[in-house]
């Protein structure tokens, strides 16, 4: 672990000049953890070419020393102006800062630092792009999280029954993942039945499952801070009706086309088109309103995007989701999602759960 963290620190320092900054201030949880190994909920990291400091409060002093051995620990006492003084004492003329994660109040406070004349430069996207390529250690843990998610999803056919509510099914699946070794949920479980399935990020309700309904289940386990993401769509009944099969098979074909044809050299927009063009050709393009996928790691939605806006080539070692969907407000929806790893040979599926939509009871 120490060698991996040391390598990340070196990678960051090598990027500072490229980004046009002399040092960087990091406060977001995922970037802080990736860079230092520190898992506490509060702290600031300041890195320049000759300093690497983690500032945190009393609750985490001992933890920080154990988890972040590559960093000097600055012990915050929570006194007024203390954080600003710390930054001022160690700042450089051009400071990189996480513009996407910094609050307006924090930025106003930092601009008043008097020890040195600082020019602040937002570098959120560049910093988070360092996390796009996963190490072997990261991939190993993501595989563990994906296996737990597969296990829980494979039990939907045995658990889901008419009369059970969306909330009840979500709870059963959460319990299954935790009992199988999940540290936490990767994100709140989505269970959407009937017309609720037309809402991609529906929150489970007391609505009961009914025979003949489609059920979208989107969930993930988290292990060691790393997340998984998996979606399956089910039909509550032994024989899905014609409309369900038409929509389901179209989404499956779109996903399969993307999985089969993604390779190094393609951009996020290219991969998005592999699935989107299949759905659009069938007349459902307007019903697929989100991007095809996103990077997954310490966060469930990371910097990497499969969308028409991302023209950059996808790197080897990237882990991301492929999740086409069709959503019809007067009917429901279908989404199928798998987690994949891009390498020199194309895509490797990290998700192994079968795609068997019919639920017999």
C-alpha positions as CSV (number, residue, x, y, z in Angstrom):
1,X,0.0,0.0,0.0
2,X,2.8,2.4,0.9
3,X,4.5,1.9,-2.5
4,X,1.2,2.5,-4.3
5,X,0.5,5.7,-2.3
6,X,4.1,6.9,-2.8
7,X,3.5,6.4,-6.5
8,X,0.3,8.5,-6.5
9,X,2.1,11.3,-4.7
10,X,4.9,11.2,-7.3
11,X,2.3,11.2,-10.1
12,X,0.6,14.2,-8.7
13,X,3.8,16.2,-8.3
14,X,4.8,15.4,-11.8
15,X,1.5,16.9,-13.0
16,X,1.7,20.2,-11.1
17,X,3.9,22.0,-13.7
18,X,1.7,20.6,-16.5
19,X,-1.4,22.1,-14.8
20,X,0.4,25.4,-14.3
21,X,0.3,25.4,-10.5
22,X,3.0,25.4,-7.8
23,X,1.0,23.4,-5.3
24,X,-2.5,22.0,-4.7
25,X,-5.0,22.0,-2.0
26,X,-7.3,19.0,-1.8
27,X,-10.4,18.7,0.5
28,X,-12.8,16.3,-1.2
29,X,-13.1,12.9,0.4
30,X,-12.4,10.7,-2.6
31,X,-9.4,12.7,-3.8
32,X,-8.0,12.9,-0.3
33,X,-8.4,9.2,0.2
34,X,-6.9,8.3,-3.1
35,X,-3.9,10.5,-2.6
36,X,-3.1,9.8,1.1
37,X,-4.9,6.5,2.1
38,X,-6.6,8.5,4.9
39,X,-10.2,7.3,5.4
40,X,-11.4,9.9,7.9
41,X,-14.3,12.2,7.1
42,X,-12.5,15.6,7.5
43,X,-9.1,16.9,6.4
44,X,-7.2,19.0,3.9
45,X,-4.2,18.0,1.9
46,X,-1.5,20.4,0.6
47,X,1.1,19.2,-1.8
48,X,4.0,21.0,-3.4
49,X,7.2,19.8,-4.8
50,X,8.8,19.8,-1.4
51,X,5.9,19.3,1.0
52,X,3.1,16.9,1.5
53,X,0.9,17.7,4.5
54,X,-2.4,16.3,5.8
55,X,-4.2,18.7,8.1
56,X,-7.0,17.2,10.3
57,X,-8.6,17.6,13.6
58,X,-8.3,15.8,17.0
59,X,-10.7,13.0,16.0
60,X,-8.3,11.7,13.4
61,X,-4.8,12.5,14.5
62,X,-3.8,8.9,15.4
63,X,-5.7,7.5,12.4
64,X,-4.0,9.9,10.0
65,X,-0.5,8.9,11.2
66,X,-1.3,5.3,10.6
67,X,-3.1,5.6,7.3
68,X,-1.0,8.4,5.6
69,X,2.7,7.6,6.4
70,X,3.9,9.6,3.4
71,X,2.4,12.8,4.8
72,X,3.3,15.2,7.6
73,X,0.3,15.5,9.9
74,X,-0.8,19.0,10.9
75,X,-3.0,18.9,14.0
76,X,-5.9,21.3,13.6
77,X,-7.3,22.6,16.8
78,X,-10.5,24.1,15.3
79,X,-9.7,27.6,16.3
80,X,-11.0,30.6,14.2
81,X,-8.7,31.3,11.2
82,X,-6.4,28.3,11.9
83,X,-7.0,26.6,8.6
84,X,-6.4,29.8,6.7
85,X,-3.1,30.4,8.6
86,X,-2.0,26.8,7.8
87,X,-2.7,27.3,4.1
88,X,-1.0,30.7,4.2
89,X,2.1,29.3,5.8
90,X,2.5,26.6,3.2
91,X,1.0,28.1,0.1
92,X,2.8,28.8,-3.2
93,X,2.1,31.7,-5.6
94,X,-0.2,29.6,-7.9
95,X,-2.4,27.2,-5.9
96,X,-4.5,24.5,-7.6
97,X,-7.9,24.0,-6.0
98,X,-10.9,21.7,-6.5
99,X,-13.3,24.2,-7.9
100,X,-16.1,21.5,-8.2
101,X,-15.9,20.6,-4.5
102,X,-15.1,23.9,-2.8
103,X,-18.0,25.8,-1.2
104,X,-18.4,29.6,-1.9
105,X,-17.9,30.2,1.9
106,X,-14.5,28.3,1.8
107,X,-13.3,30.1,-1.3
108,X,-14.2,33.5,0.3
109,X,-12.2,32.5,3.4
110,X,-9.2,31.3,1.4
111,X,-9.1,34.5,-0.7
112,X,-8.5,36.5,2.5
113,X,-5.3,34.7,3.4
114,X,-2.7,37.4,3.9
115,X,0.7,35.6,4.4
116,X,1.3,35.3,0.6
117,X,-0.2,36.7,-2.6
118,X,-2.0,33.6,-3.9
119,X,-3.6,33.1,-7.3
120,X,-6.1,30.2,-7.2
121,X,-6.6,28.0,-10.2
122,X,-9.3,25.3,-10.5
123,X,-8.0,21.9,-11.4
124,X,-10.8,19.5,-10.4
125,X,-11.0,17.7,-13.7
126,X,-7.3,17.2,-14.1
127,X,-6.9,15.9,-10.6
128,X,-9.8,13.4,-10.9
129,X,-8.5,12.2,-14.3
130,X,-5.5,10.8,-12.4
131,X,-7.9,8.3,-10.9
132,X,-9.2,7.1,-14.3
133,X,-6.6,4.3,-14.6
134,X,-7.0,1.7,-11.9
135,X,-4.1,-0.2,-10.4
136,X,-4.1,-3.9,-10.0
137,X,-4.8,-3.5,-6.3
138,X,-7.8,-1.3,-7.1
139,X,-9.2,-3.7,-9.7
140,X,-8.9,-6.5,-7.2
141,X,-11.1,-4.7,-4.6
142,X,-13.6,-3.6,-7.3
143,X,-13.9,-7.2,-8.4
144,X,-14.8,-8.1,-4.8
145,X,-17.5,-5.5,-4.6
146,X,-18.8,-6.6,-8.0
147,X,-19.0,-10.2,-6.9
148,X,-21.0,-9.3,-3.8
149,X,-23.4,-7.3,-6.0
150,X,-23.7,-10.2,-8.4
151,X,-24.6,-12.5,-5.5
152,X,-27.4,-10.2,-4.3
153,X,-28.8,-9.5,-7.7
154,X,-28.9,-13.2,-8.6
155,X,-31.4,-13.6,-5.7
156,X,-34.0,-11.2,-7.0
157,X,-35.7,-14.0,-8.9
158,X,-36.2,-15.9,-5.6
159,X,-37.0,-12.8,-3.4
160,X,-39.4,-10.6,-5.5
161,X,-43.0,-11.6,-5.3
162,X,-46.4,-9.8,-5.9
163,X,-47.4,-7.7,-2.9
164,X,-43.8,-7.0,-1.8
165,X,-43.1,-3.2,-1.8
166,X,-40.2,-1.5,-3.6
167,X,-38.8,-0.6,-0.1
168,X,-39.0,-4.2,1.1
169,X,-37.1,-5.6,-1.9
170,X,-34.5,-2.9,-1.5
171,X,-34.0,-3.8,2.1
172,X,-33.7,-7.5,1.4
173,X,-31.0,-6.8,-1.2
174,X,-29.1,-4.4,1.1
175,X,-29.1,-7.0,3.9
176,X,-27.9,-9.7,1.4
177,X,-24.9,-7.5,0.3
178,X,-24.0,-6.6,3.9
179,X,-24.1,-10.2,5.0
180,X,-21.9,-11.2,2.1
181,X,-19.2,-8.7,3.2
182,X,-20.1,-5.3,1.8
183,X,-18.7,-2.5,4.0
184,X,-21.6,-0.2,2.9
185,X,-23.8,0.4,-0.1
186,X,-22.1,2.0,-3.1
187,X,-25.2,4.2,-3.4
188,X,-28.9,4.0,-2.3
189,X,-30.5,1.0,-4.0
190,X,-32.9,1.8,-6.8
191,X,-36.0,-0.5,-7.1
192,X,-38.6,0.8,-9.6
193,X,-41.6,-1.1,-10.6
194,X,-44.3,-0.4,-13.2
195,X,-44.4,3.2,-14.4
196,X,-41.8,4.1,-11.7
197,X,-39.3,2.3,-13.9
198,X,-39.5,5.2,-16.3
199,X,-37.6,7.3,-13.8
200,X,-33.9,6.4,-14.0
201,X,-33.1,7.4,-10.4
202,X,-36.3,6.5,-8.7
203,X,-36.3,6.2,-4.9
204,X,-38.0,3.0,-3.6
205,X,-41.5,3.6,-2.3
206,X,-44.3,1.6,-0.7
207,X,-45.7,0.8,-4.1
208,X,-46.3,-3.0,-4.3
209,X,-44.9,-5.2,-7.0
210,X,-47.6,-6.6,-9.3
211,X,-47.7,-9.5,-11.7
212,X,-47.0,-8.3,-15.2
213,X,-44.8,-5.3,-14.0
214,X,-41.3,-4.6,-15.1
215,X,-38.9,-4.1,-12.2
216,X,-35.6,-2.2,-12.5
217,X,-33.0,-2.9,-9.8
218,X,-29.9,-0.8,-9.7
219,X,-27.4,-1.4,-6.9
220,X,-23.8,-1.8,-5.8
221,X,-21.7,-2.9,-2.9
222,X,-18.7,-1.0,-1.6
223,X,-15.6,-2.8,-0.3
224,X,-12.5,-0.9,1.0
225,X,-14.0,2.3,-0.3
226,X,-14.3,1.0,-3.8
227,X,-17.7,0.7,-5.5
228,X,-19.6,-1.5,-7.9
229,X,-22.6,-0.8,-10.1
230,X,-25.1,-3.3,-11.6
231,X,-28.5,-3.0,-13.1
232,X,-30.9,-5.7,-14.2
233,X,-34.5,-5.4,-15.3
234,X,-37.0,-8.1,-14.4
235,X,-40.5,-9.1,-15.4
236,X,-42.7,-10.3,-12.6
237,X,-44.2,-13.4,-14.3
238,X,-43.2,-16.5,-16.1
239,X,-43.9,-15.2,-19.6
240,X,-43.0,-11.6,-20.4
241,X,-45.4,-9.8,-22.7
242,X,-44.5,-8.8,-26.2
243,X,-43.8,-5.1,-25.5
244,X,-41.5,-5.9,-22.6
245,X,-39.6,-8.4,-24.7
246,X,-39.3,-5.9,-27.6
247,X,-37.9,-3.1,-25.3
248,X,-35.7,-5.5,-23.3
249,X,-34.1,-7.2,-26.3
250,X,-33.4,-3.8,-27.9
251,X,-31.6,-2.6,-24.8
252,X,-29.7,-5.8,-24.5
253,X,-28.6,-5.6,-28.2
254,X,-27.5,-2.0,-27.7
255,X,-25.4,-3.0,-24.6
256,X,-24.0,-6.0,-26.3
257,X,-22.9,-4.0,-29.4
258,X,-21.0,-1.6,-27.1
259,X,-19.4,-4.5,-25.1
260,X,-18.4,-6.4,-28.2
261,X,-16.9,-3.4,-30.1
262,X,-15.3,-1.2,-27.5
263,X,-11.5,-1.2,-27.8
264,X,-8.5,1.0,-27.0
265,X,-8.5,4.1,-29.3
266,X,-12.2,4.9,-29.0
267,X,-13.5,7.9,-27.2
268,X,-16.3,8.1,-24.7
269,X,-18.5,9.5,-27.4
270,X,-17.5,6.6,-29.8
271,X,-18.6,4.0,-27.2
272,X,-21.8,5.9,-26.4
273,X,-22.7,5.8,-30.1
274,X,-22.2,2.0,-30.3
275,X,-25.2,1.6,-28.1
276,X,-27.1,4.8,-28.8
277,X,-27.2,4.2,-32.6
278,X,-28.9,0.8,-32.0
279,X,-31.7,2.3,-29.9
280,X,-32.1,5.4,-32.2
281,X,-32.4,3.2,-35.3
282,X,-35.3,1.4,-33.7
283,X,-37.1,4.7,-33.0
284,X,-36.4,5.0,-29.3
285,X,-33.6,7.5,-29.3
286,X,-35.6,10.2,-27.4
287,X,-36.3,7.6,-24.7
288,X,-32.6,7.1,-23.9
289,X,-31.7,10.5,-22.3
290,X,-28.6,9.8,-20.3
291,X,-25.0,8.9,-21.1
292,X,-24.1,5.3,-21.7
293,X,-21.8,5.0,-18.7
294,X,-19.4,6.5,-16.2
295,X,-16.2,5.7,-14.4
296,X,-16.5,3.7,-11.1
297,X,-14.0,3.5,-8.3
298,X,-13.9,5.4,-5.0
299,X,-16.9,7.3,-6.2
300,X,-19.9,5.8,-8.0
301,X,-19.8,8.5,-10.7
302,X,-16.2,9.3,-11.5
303,X,-14.5,11.7,-14.0
304,X,-14.6,9.3,-17.0
305,X,-17.8,9.6,-19.0
306,X,-19.3,7.6,-21.9
307,X,-21.3,10.4,-23.5
308,X,-21.4,12.5,-26.7
309,X,-19.6,15.3,-24.9
310,X,-16.4,13.2,-24.1
311,X,-14.2,13.2,-27.2
312,X,-11.1,11.9,-25.4
313,X,-9.8,8.4,-25.9
314,X,-10.5,6.0,-23.1
315,X,-7.4,4.8,-21.3
316,X,-6.3,1.2,-20.6
317,X,-7.0,0.3,-17.0
318,X,-10.3,2.3,-16.9
319,X,-13.2,0.8,-15.0
320,X,-16.7,2.0,-16.1
321,X,-20.3,1.1,-16.5
322,X,-22.2,0.3,-19.7
323,X,-25.9,1.0,-19.1
324,X,-28.2,1.8,-22.0
325,X,-31.9,2.2,-21.1
326,X,-35.3,3.0,-22.6
327,X,-37.8,5.0,-20.5
328,X,-41.4,5.4,-21.5
329,X,-43.5,7.4,-18.9
330,X,-46.8,5.8,-19.8
331,X,-45.4,2.3,-19.5
332,X,-42.1,1.9,-17.5
333,X,-38.5,1.3,-18.4
334,X,-35.7,-1.1,-19.0
335,X,-32.0,-0.6,-18.1
336,X,-29.2,-3.2,-18.3
337,X,-25.9,-2.3,-16.7
338,X,-22.6,-4.1,-16.3
339,X,-19.2,-3.0,-14.9
340,X,-16.3,-3.5,-17.3
341,X,-12.5,-3.1,-17.4
342,X,-10.8,-1.8,-20.6
343,X,-7.5,-3.3,-21.5
344,X,-5.4,-4.1,-24.5
345,X,-7.8,-6.9,-25.5
346,X,-11.0,-4.8,-25.3
347,X,-13.5,-5.1,-22.4
348,X,-13.5,-7.6,-19.6
349,X,-16.8,-8.0,-17.7
350,X,-16.4,-7.5,-14.0
351,X,-20.1,-8.2,-13.5
352,X,-21.2,-11.8,-13.9
353,X,-24.8,-11.8,-12.9
354,X,-27.0,-13.5,-15.6
355,X,-29.6,-11.5,-17.6
356,X,-32.7,-13.6,-17.0
357,X,-35.6,-11.2,-16.7
358,X,-38.6,-13.6,-16.1
359,X,-39.5,-14.2,-12.5
360,X,-41.6,-17.3,-12.0
361,X,-43.5,-17.8,-8.7
